[in-house]
């Protein structure tokens, strides 16, 4: 487990040699065990060990709420899914599925990953990886088992569904969803009315009634608040069950929904810097072990960054600009340190933790507000980590 938590990126033999150098406190790396021995040993480890570890970690973190950011008393969260590239082996392809390529291109083995994410504190509360055909809404319902009564959950378009509204209302979870404007008659009529906001009653159709009955949910009509958000070249409609207009004025929803972008930044970190699509094996088990282990490692880094950010903020109190922790640098600095922290947990590690927090607090970038950069969606090339071509540095 420690080896898999060590933000592994290089070939297994190099990583193993460096890993045992650290835990044995050696000056030079040597081959203690072979990668073949590791492959045999990992078969005895369930991936659920890492999901349980993450849930315990997150539970402990939120016991100290005074150290965490909130939005009007809510833990501000987002749920979103993403396609994730997987090794192209028969077993993995059979389990997760293959996405067809363009004419003349081979298909690509893909999975569906989804996270339940605290956007203000950069913590993954829950995560899952499933076959590519899995519904994002079903993943969301799975995540909501780990939601609290003071969570406000933001969703992108694609999630609105009557049964999901009913699911939130049944469990008293607050939400804000971006509506799909070209599919719902109710939403189109609201846009045409030019109203800033309105309370609309949603009625279930036949499919919604059937789905609700299958899930044990109420089919009673649901009242939701629609809020219009005008953009330079478009109109967005947000749907929410925050009905009190005095407490949650319509003007706050544009900035609220913008905070959802934090989950997109999280996927960028996971894919580019944590290299969550860089796998240490070619089996379904190894894919799940690597995925969930790197979620835990990224959360441990985020916790250190929270402490480092407080120190950096104090240091920059007299500066004109605000400064924030460089996430890429924080992840780089946690390599090997996760292992030593866990191994030394029973022997008093406060001094080492303070040193690490100070180290991370020095890796900061100035925050310059008001800047924007147009998104370029052309010629996007995903970085694929081929098993035979791992970095050896």
Steps between C-alpha positions, in 0.01 A plus 500: 500500500783741584664435166179576308442814708843635405376695193653238272580621145811318376554134412422258781855375552643852531217602733544187713874555532449862607217402734714250693786748509268737688343253743833327575674838536775407254736741322474318168217318329524126443270226378338361813206330329415452134201645320380142448485448876304823532251388233438176691463677835256762377247230408435458873401865546145621432460846350234566764780540755577836340137613482458416870823683580382809312164503677673475837741779403220729380293425811789602724568819302141625531502450876708820507268722296646823634806441281293467180332745265121509459248695291225663709528214750493227232774258408512597133536193280478400137436166333619430150623211288773462242615242249825337603745314278591145597756239390386322185501142627225240444397478866482875552324558167240235583431650844501872420410508131647650184425839351485478124752706308446713192491330159834333448593522871501219754279519806635610839441328833322754720338518840268743676651673802299723731586703810311671779721802562528778757582788263613745769737264683605287199408170666351194329226384738415193293601360162422209272615343175251295300447366146472778240127446444418581865265796548645809667172535689537151646851592610359814662246296697786275614699803619206646691528220755795705629325840495410692813200712595699821453628418151415713199573301185555659158437310176572576136239447229432135428401421859148649521244219537179479698614195698824677599302802625285262704810323631643830631173606657456164671840532668482879557800581281522848350599522135553736209488354147557655163195429283522375143323785324424331167319193638258618766183680395468647850851645486448644150180669611680645800773646275240649265322665794817708568441459873801509731366211705191288548371207704394223263315177572650197325275206420640150441450339161442126454870414497562713810213331683640158414854597608377649828302187582803281429708713738231533766462876447193721511331593173330809645548827304814688597538876530841641406634850464632603158754782477604669177869574446583725205836438333663708221377265225261265675246450776539242776221376723582364844261276691512483878305397807633802693161667506551784751552810283599717795778268613614402148444793269496428125813714453724250683436203271728603214805513728382188683483294183836634388655329804413166338805554279709371791401144415628547145831622644505190718474276195783695339718436805407132511568442132801723440692510828384198700492302172197300605490343150854363553443145624736257669331188361279356229213353700167639618622470860818699432300776327271536803788480748692774318194722456385493862855513642574819307175654623619443858847638419351813340282554809799467732675762287193727513496479881866604514424781253217630723747536786764643266251753359431641846870553553545653154206735558654626824834559327335696217271707723680823409530421128286665234399169340368182655705182469389140473678165523631361172320163479752341265786589734310372803441163332866478400612571856272230644673226300661260755387722789159331512684175571722643773211681669295181526794287615594754769145576613547318831840655574417869513516676165386851592840653427519335158144605421576861593805491275296358213224757545757778495660348187166490318406851618799639309373363167246769421368686198348849492126513438424765239128558469309607193699293253334271248621265231277367219462122503650334194331169427685428175785256461480379857741213558471291813819381661494120489729308734616190317609218729833448321592869492487625859731781606826373650596830667 
